[in-house]
């Protein structure tokens, strides 16, 4: 836990240029920012946007959140008005395997324990709104109201912000109207995606009303609007739509808002927080979920389709340890010198750099330094980056905060001032849905092809027939590999992405393609992190880190 002395949130807000009537304090160190703050600044110039992405994650960790915060702190140290934008952590990974998600070392957002736990209640509001719709749906079926929902074709799930494999498949309604059901984790549910992409109350209600809950026996879609649910759901989400203002460990402003998963949903902080940050600073540093194959691709093609700005520069985060892992070294030997494996793993880094370039962004490589890294290993990575003509910096942000990331920040600022060469879009909204999926798989992942199950083909045809063909696609696949198989490290060749199902997320405004064995309800590991979290007699929480 950080021992940093925090600034009063009203002082952080003042540094960000927010007026006192534009924030609502949640104690001394957290605040909600009014939607009026963005409306009042529509004529202000936009800040430059720095997107922080990474290679595919490994058991050793890459430090993407640490790098996001370190870059923001270092730019602020260089005199730039900088806003950091991060997602809110989900309690599922917190109590499961990952632990806290507020950074680490000298690069955290604070108050970290509050953010990692209940924060300002946004996740609870999403869970409540989602489950209200689910309750109204089952009441609609029970009372046989028009339009008559076919209980076998219900597509909307209940949600809970806990990893629980027992809820992946369940029977509900015993004693009333029994049916098979599934639960999603809150960060993967459509209501979370809706909240993350909505701009204001009107847009929020419009998106909620478009959520598809199932179909009739005549295969006609039934929506939340048909159930009269959107108004009550929006009421539950009213305060949750407001961005959350907190601070970095060095006292700089940070907006931490909404938490859509990167491997299932679009994996970045809310559109409202990003657009607000653009009006408040010179630079916005925003993190996108997992590797560039998921986070960066979705930020550009999906969130961009809903109004997000195109980033001026993309920081691609890697570590020597992670590159050795992708080069074939077992997780328990990553601290040993392994030059041959490191050189093989460089192909993985090069592929992610090429993804960023294909998406029309200028890359900067960040190597997060670990104490076990040898000088020869670091020099090898730097030499490769220079041979590719890509700027590269070694970051010690975890250990030294902004002082350890000044080289990175200077490179980011220098790169952001240059304009990227225009590249054609990966796809247009007029591209057929199946072809959008193929283009992502081939040009981003490096797949040979895509195979659609019969279920996926049927749902794709239905989506096209119902007028959803112009939506962007959101790929749900493993974060651990460029492929849909988590066991395939480095840069797999000749693989086929297996799309087992496709779902229209009408409210969020995208078509979700489920690839491989990706689950929308994670499970707990053999030893859950929850067993290490405790509350001392003086009220101190331990075990979150």
N, C-alpha and C positions, 0 to 999 in steps of 0.2 A: 504494500500500500504506500502511496506517495505521502511524504511528510511536508510537501510544499505548502507554504502559507498562501491561501487563495485570496484573490481580490474580490471585493463585493461585486455581485453581478451587475449592479447599476453602473459601476465604474467600467466594467468590460463593455457594457452596452454603449456607454458614452464614447469609448475609444472607437467602437464600430460605427459611430455616427448615428446611433438610434436615440430618439427622444424618449424622455421618461414615460410619456403617455403611450408609447408604442410597445412597452414590455409589461408583462404581468409576472411578478416575482413568485417563484416557488421556493420560499426560504431565501437564504442569503446568497446562494451560489448557482441557482438555476432560474431560468425565466422562459416564458413563452413570448414569442414576438408576434404582434398583431399583423394580420394580413394587410392592414392599412399601410404598414411600413413599406411594403412593396408597391402598393398602388400609388403612394405619394412620390415615389422615386422613378416613375416610368420614363421621365425625360433625362435621368442621369446616365452618363456614359457607362458602358459595360466593362468590367474588369477582365483581365486575361484569365483563361481557365487552364489549370494544370491537372491532368488526369493521372492518377497513380495506379498503375496496374502491375502485373508481375508474370513470372513464369508459373507453370503448374505447381501447386503447393506440394510439399514433401513433409515427412515426419520431423525434419529438423527445423521447419519454420523459415519464412522468408522475411517477415517484418514489414509487410505492406502498410499496415496501420501506423507502425512506428515511423516509417518513411514519410507517410502523408503528414503526420504531425511535425516531424523533424523539418521537412521542407517548408511547412507553414511558419514554424518558429524561426527558421533561418532567414526566410524572406523578410519577416517582420524585423529581425535583427539588422538586416540590410536597409531598413528604412521604408520598406514597401507595406502599405496597408493590406493586410492579408487575412482572409477568412478561411478557416479549415471546415470542410463539409464531410461528415461521416454518417454512416448508418447507426441506428440504435441497436445494441446487442440483443439477441434473443436469449431467453432463459434456458432454452433447450440445450444448445451447446455449452452454456455456462455450467449447468449441472451435469452435463454429459461428459464429453471428452475434451473439448477445446478450452474451457475455462473462460476467463474474462476477455473482453474484446474492446478495451479502451486504450490500447497501446501498451508500452512497457518501458522500464528504465527511466530515462529522463525525457521521454516523449509519450505523455499520456494526456487524455482529456479528463478534466476534473469537474465535479467530484466523482471519481471513478467508480466507487462502490455504489453510489446512487444510480449512476448511468447503467451499470451492469445489472442492477436489480429492478426496482419498480419505476425509477426515474420519474417522469411526470404522468405516468399512467397510460401512455399511448398504446402500448401493446394490450393492456386490459380493455381499452376502448375498442380496439379492432376485434379482439376475441368476443366481446359482448355483442357488437354489431353483427358480426358473422353468425353467431349462434342464435341471435334474434331472428335473422332471416331463416336459419335452419328450422327453428321452432315454428315460424309462420308457415313454412313449406309443409311440414308434417301435419300441422293443423288443417291446412288447405286440403291435403290428401284425405285426412280422416273425415272431414265434413263434406267431401266430394263436391267441392266448389269448382265453378268454371274459371278458367279453362281446366279441364280434367287432366291432371298430371298422371302419367303412367309411372307408378312407383318403381317399376323395373328400370326406368330411364331417368332417374334422378341423378344429376351430375354435380350438385352442390354439396359440399361436405361440412361437417362441424369441425371446429378447430380448438386447439389447446397449445399453449406455449411450453410444452414439456415433451421431451423425447419419450415416446411410449409405443413400442412395437405392438402391444396388445390391441391398440386402437386402429391399426392399419385395416383390419377387417373386423366388423362387429355386426351383431344383430340388435336392432333397436325397435322400440314400439311394442314390446311384448305386452299383451293384454289389451292393446288398442289396434294399431295397424302395423304389424311386424314387417320389417324389410331389412335387407342387407345395407350396411352403411360403411363409410370410411371416414377417418379423421385426418386432417392435415395439421402440421405444425403452423402456428400463427404466422410466422415469417413467410410461409409458402402459400398462404391463402390469398384469394383474389381480392378480398377487402383490403388487405395490406397493400397490394399493388395499386388498387384504386386510390387509397389515401396518398401513396407515394407519387402518383401522377396527377392528382387533382390540383387545380390552380386556385379555386375559390369555392364558396359554398354552392354556387349554382352548378359549377362543374362537378363538384362532389356528388350532388344529388343526381345529376344527369348520368354520371358513370355508375353509381350504385343502382339506378333504375335499369341499366342495361345488363346487369349480371344475369347470366342464364342459369336457371336452377334445374332444368330438365326439359323434357318434351312430352307432348301428348301421344296417344297411340297413333295419331295421324302424323307424327314426327314434326309437329309444330313446336317451335321454341316457346318456353314459358320463362318469364323474367321476373326479377324482383318488383318491377313496376306492376306486373299482373297481380302480384300478391299484395300490393299496396304497402310495401316495406321500406321504400327508399327514404321517406321522410323521417321515420323513427330511427333508422340506421344513421342518417346524417346527423340527427340530434345527438346520438351517442358519440359521434366522431367530431363534433363541433370544435372542441378545444384541441383534440388530437391533430387537427389540420394545421394548427399554428406551429411554426418551427421552434425548436428548443435551442436556447442560447446557453452555452457553458463556456469554459475556457481551457486553453492548453496549459500544460504544467508551468509554462513561462508567462502565463497571464494573458495570452492573445485570444481573441474571440474565435469561437468554434460553434458551428451549427450542427447538432446531432439530431437527426430526425428521420423517422420511419426505418423499417428494417427488412425489406424484401430480400430473401436469400439469393445469392449469386448463382448457385447451381440449379435453381428451380425457377426463380423469378428473375427480375432484371438487375438486382444486386447493387443498387447505389442509393444514396440519400435522396430525400424528397425533391421533386422538381421545384416546389415553392422555396425550399431552403437554398437551392442552387441559384434560382433567379434572384432571390433577395441578396445573396452573397455577392452576386455580380454587380449589384447597385451600391454595395457598401464598401468595397475594397478596390485595390489596384490588382490584386491577384486572388483567385479562388483556387484552393487546392482540394480536390475531391477524389475520394477513393472509389474504385469500381471493383466489384466482388471477384475474388479468385484471380485466375490467370487472364491474359488478354484474350484468350479464346472464348471466354465467357463474359467477363466484366467489360472489357473495352469494346468488344463487338456489340454487346447489347446497349452500351452507353451511346454509341454512335448511331446504330441502326434502329434501335427500339426507342430509347429515351429521346434521342434526337428527333424521331418522327413525332414525338409529342411536345416538342418545343425546347428541348435542352440545347444549349449552345455547343458548337463544335469545338473541342479542346484545341488550344494553341500549341500544347506540347504534351507528350505522354512520357512519364517516368516508368521505365520497366525495371522492376525490382528483382534482384537475384542474390544468392549467396554462393560462396565457394562450396559450402557443404551441400547445398541443394543441387548444384551442377554436378558434383561428384555422385550424388544419389541417382540423378538421371543418366549418369554415365555407367551405372551398374553397381555402385558400392553399397553394401548393406548398411542399414540405418545405424547399427552399432559400431561402425568403423569410419564414420564421416569425419572424425577428428584427426585421422591419420593422413599423411601425405599420399595422394593418389593422383599423380600427374596425368597418367594415361586416361583414367576415368574422367578427370576434369576436362581434358581436351575433347573427349567424346561428348561430354555433357554440354559443351559450348554450342553444339548444333541445336540443342533445345532453346538456348537463349537466342540464337540467331533466328529461329523460327518465330519466336514471340516478337522480336524486333520487326520482322517482316510483316507480322499481323498488324502491328501499329502503323507501319508505313502503308499497308494496303488499305487501311481505314482512313488514310489521309492526315495522319498526325506526324509531327517531327519527334523522334524518340530521343530520350536521354537514358542511358543505362546507369542504374544505381546498384552498387555492390555493397550490401550491408556487411560490415566487417564483424567476424567472430574472433574471440581471443585465440582460437586454435588455428586461424588462417595463417599460412606461411607466406612470407613476402614473395616467394617464387610463384605461389598460386595466384595471388592477387595480381602480380605483374603479368601472368599469362592471360588472365581475363581482360585486363586493360589493353594488352597488346592486340588481342582478338578484336575488341571493340574499335580500336583505332584503325585496324586493318579493314574493318567494315565501314569506316568513316562515320562512326557514331560516337557522340560525346559520352564520356564515362567518368563517374566519380566514385570514390570510396567514401562511404558514410559511416560515421561513428556516432550517429544520433542517439542510439540506445544508451551509450555510455556518457556522452558529452552534450546531449541536447542540441541546441542551435549551433553551438561552436563546432560540433562534429559534423555538421551538414552545410557549412558555409560554401564549400567547393561545389556541392550539389546544387545549392540554391543559385549560385552565380551562373552555373551552366544552364539551369532551368530558365533564368531570366534572360540570358543571352540567346538561348534557343527560341524562347517565346516571342522575341522581338522580330524573328525572321518568319516569313510567310512560307507555309508548306506548299510544295508543288501540287496543283490540283490532280486528283485521281478520280476515276469514275466510281460512282456509288456501287456498292456490292450488289444491290438490287434496288429497283424502284417499287413503289407500292402497287404498281400495275403488274408486276411480275407474279405469275401464278404461285400459290402457296407452296406446292411441292417443290417448285424450282427455287424458291427462296431458301427452303431448307437445304436443298442440294448445294446451292451456292455457298452457304455458311459452312457446310461440311467439307466441301472440296477446297474452297479458297482460304478458309480460316483454319480448319483443323488439318487439312492435307489429306482428307479421305479420298479413296478411289471412287466411292459411290455411296448411295443411301438405299437401304432396303426398308420398305414400308410394310408393316403387317396388314392383314386384311382389315382389321379393326381401324388402323390408322388411315388406310385408303378410304374406307367408308366415311369416316369423320371428316377427312379432307374434302371429299366430294360434297358432303352435307354443308360444310363451311362455305364452300364456293357457291353452292345453290342458294344459301341464305344471305348472301351479300357481304360476307366477311373476307373476301379475297384480297381487299386492299389493305388489310392490317399487316403490320410487321410481324415477324416470327420471333418467338422466345424459345431457345433451346434449353431443355432440362437434361443435363448429362453429368457424369462424374467430373469433379474438379481436378482429379488427380492425374489425368492423362489428356493429351490432345484428342484421343479417341474416346469412344464410349465405354472402354474397358479400363478400369482403374489400374490393372496390373501392367499395362503397356507404358513404359517410361520413355523418356527422351523424345524422339521424333519417329513415331510408328509409320510404316509404309504399307500401302496396299490394303488398308483396312476398309471395311464397310460399316457405316453407322447404321445401327438397327433402331428404327423409330417404331415403337410398339403401340403408341397411341397419340392422338392429337385432340386438343381441347380448345374450344373458343373461349377466351376470356373477354367477353363483350364489354364488361365494365372497364377493365384495365386498358382494353384496346390493343390486344395482341392475340396471336394464336400460339398456344403452348404445345411444343412437340416433346414428348417424353422418349428419351433415347436410353438404350441399355436397361440396367436394373435400378435406375435412379428412383428414390422413394420420396414422396411428399410428407411422410412422417418418419423422421429418423428414429433410431433405436439407441438405447443406452449401452455403453461398453461394459466389459466385464467388471471393471472397477470405476463406477461413475465418479466424476469430480465432485458430485454432491456429498460424498462421504468425507471429503476434506474440508468442507465449508462448515463453519461453526459460529456461534454467538457467545462471546465471553460475558462474564457476570456484570461487567461495566458497560455492556452494550456494543462492544467492538466486534465487528464482523471480521473473521479470518478465513483464509483459504481461497480468496478470489484474487487471481493474478494472471 
